[in-house]
Amino acid sequence: MEHYNMNLTLKVWKQKNSQSAGRFETYQVKDVSSEMSFLEMFDVLNEQLIHEGKEPIAFDHDCREGICGTCSMYINGRPHGPWHGTTTCQLHMRAFKDGDTIVVEPWRAKAFPVIKDLMVDRSAFDRIIQAGGYISVNTGVTIDGNAIPVNRDNAEKSFAAAACIGCGACVAACKNSSAMLFLSAKVSHLALLPQGEIERKKRALDMVAQMDKEGFGSCTNTGACEAVCPKEIEITNIARLNREYLSAGLSADK
Amino acid sequence: MLDAKIPAGKLEEKWNNYKGHCKLVNPANKRKLEIIVVGTGLAGASAAATLGELGYKVKAFCFQDSARRAHSIAAQGGINAAKNYQNDGDSVFRLFYDTIKGGDYRAREANVHRLAEVSVNIIDQCVAQGVPFAREYGGLLNNRSFGGTQVKRTFYAAGQTGQQLLIGAYQAMERQVALGNVEMFSRHEMLDVVVIDGKARGIIARDLVSGKLERYFGHAVVLCTGGYGNVFYLSTNAMGSNATAVWKAHKKGAFFGNPCMTQIHPTCIPVSGDHQSKLTLMSESLRNDGRIWVPKKKEETRRANDIPEEERDYYLERRYPAFGNLVPRDVASRAAKERCDAGYGVGTTKQAVYLDFKYNLINKYGRTEASKQGIHNPDQETLIRLGKEVVKEEYGNLFDMYEKITGENPYEVPMRIYPAVHYTMGGLWVDYELMTSVKGLYCLGEANFSDHGANRLGASALMQGLADGYFVIPYTIGNYLADEIAVKPIPTTHEAFEAAEAHVSERINTLMNIQGTESVESFHKRLGKIMWEKCGMARNEKGLKEAIVEIRALREEFWKNVRVPGEINEMNPELDKANRVADFLELGELMCMDALDRRESCGGHFREESQTEEGEALRHDDEFMYVSVWNYKGDESWEMLKEPLNYEVIQPTQRNYK
């Protein structure tokens, strides 16, 4: 791999807290190595700001391995930036060239209020899970793991849906700020397994109700969510959720 | 003074006997008892969920924005359990034996045996919760092998096992949140333990969004806050992983066990430059199918694929024919260092070795697939194509991650890997009930010292975290709380809460008012460099003594010249980091002191003065068959106690993986 250095102009959203108004601030970053990750470039910028006696930029990040779902930058109009199937933390500076201007914003959605700069509050996702994103078993079950065989194909589809990291890129990309890809991934994960069968109807109804309550928008099938999902969660999960929801609505007792 | 409270009786009967005789709390009383759980990784989430199910009033805290983001999420390869589904000779005893041996005979027999016993329940529990483990075509659970074992006992979900297990535990906990049994506090960091009359009765936490300090009462406090690998700055831990909770507990009287025992993982992506903020692991499961090698010639300039087979040194297969590429982590890491130090390293920095999949991709997977598809005499190209498909299924996400970071395609060229700090076997000292030396203060998962001795085997961290949370603490905490049912919740206006909060507040003010010239990050980097060079993969008396002096000086400089921007009462990530790094600067010194005291090599602790002629770790059981237990005496001074390790079943020998 050819390594190179570059100078960049960054336009970053700065906002003191959820109450105050935000604005873009422009920064120059010099000698950025193509081997750095996008967040390491932010580390370098923040070190520079601290040395100059200025406020560093607040952003969410943790594992830096693309799995915890914490990082959440809206880069040049796209959640997690230009690379397909990649979180912000796994995006590397090879994606950019000398002289580029990069615009960085937080996730924007009514249900994800800004906490500071690029950090948002995604606790609405936790509340959607609380509404039914689980199988109701207490610790201490005594049936042997292999007493519940699972068709391998279903197990793989279930796993592919369960790979969702709950980052919220789907919401940020959607013009309606819908959380349908997130929600459908959870419903699919559980509905595809025999263990999830018993609570299947109630789960779909309750989780959708909670999503509406949180202020997420409706799904109009634009597919923007699938296009930006760093874990490549498929939009077919939304179709499955719609089937689950419809059949639950038609046959539920309540 | 040190009582590990190990139950009497035969090893295999201890846990059952304990469960049969420990005190119980009736359901009506459970509702009156409050438990604080700090940390929501595998240990914390599973403990909070289970204690909530039992009817206790639980408050759970995490510094992340959601409980689901705790660093257990990043565990890749798998979780061990003695199910013997493969019919290859596994048993509870074998898992127990492998773990003790893998830990180089520095773990407690009774704890490890209990771990092996409950390992089978964990798998059942996770399957019932809907964890989508890998399966065979017949619908049953699949297994792979990990280092330090000769059976296939590792359950997995591609390279995302930690994620799937954590989501299972997180969902179970969120269910209890919905039911009102668990109250969740995310973006909250514990900054002190409140001790009243010798018992843990609460915590001081900081709301990281508002910056406000808050007081919480609990009849008991359970710390599940993970390891302290970030003392080294560069490690495979998440950026936020820290030792603050256990360090505060330590200063309030909880002893620290084996602080020097750190695990350097052999297969990580090498450092690429000074900007590096963390290191990324490539799962040990890759050693199932990847072969590790370096060129036989020094200063080799050819590209990996151009070096012919006979000019490659598969040094693990050469040195350890019985275990080959699947030797335990400490052995594999030292062997990589040995080759690189001797001048055989690869890549631009020469601090890397190759992990090569080509052989198994073609010969193992390619041929099996060809045979399945009825292709006779397949050509090389077909084998590669078929093999790639299977490898993609097994490790796809890891290969993608490698490519994103390095820009190289590991299906085509071998990965370059080097050891990196990954896990800490040391942690708060706990007894058999997982209680620290402070009554009512418990410590679970990586944060405690208990089960892995001097080296942890792969796929055993997930096992221990979930064992502690799902199956151990629900019993042992009841044994304590049964005597606390008459204790009414203590108002947080109590003087002990006042004093603890004032202490925390004062420290934060001090940090903010220094307004020096150097960033928190720069101090952390300098600490990491000292630790890696002098208390890393190889340690010696001279280096450790120097490190202690250097760390003290660095700490002094930190408290004079650190610069923390922003304000106290707002979201201020630099302040959060300053609090954590200040604690690392103290813990680092204790790690060096412990490493200096242990003048033997064992597991991940390698003292250059103590090695065999072949360069293997040389233990001295006559002198060091103990857990070093550090008691903080105030004013940066400690006394060391020793918990002798009395083996009743296993006879310690020189570890041999040849």
Interface residues (C-beta under 8 A of the other chain):
Chain A: M1 K16 N17 S33 E35 M36 S37 L39 E40 D43 V44 E47 L49 I50 H51 G53 K54 E55 P56 A58 D60 H61 D62 C63 R64 E65 G66 I67 C68 G69 T70 W83 G85 T86 Q90 L91 H92 R94 I115 K116 M119 D121 R122 S123 F125 D126 I129 Q130 A131 G133 Y134 I135 S136 V137 N138 T139 G140 V141 T142 I143 D144 G145 N146 I148 P149 V150 N151 R152 A155 E156 S158 F159 A162 A163 I165 G166 H189 L190 L193 Q195 G196
Chain B: S46 A49 T50 E53 Q64 D65 S66 A67 R68 R69 H71 I73 A74 K83 Y85 N121 I123 D124 Q125 C126 V127 A128 Q129 G130 P132 F133 A134 R135 E136 Y137 G138 G139 L140 L141 A157 A158 Q160 G162 Q163 Q164 I167 Y170 Q171 A172 E174 R175 V177 A178 M184 S186 V209 A238 M239 G240 S272 G273 H275 Q276 S277 K278 T280 L281 D400 M401 K404 I405 T406 G407 E408 Y470 F471 P474 T517 S519 E521 S522 R563 P565 G566 E570 M571 N572 P573 E574
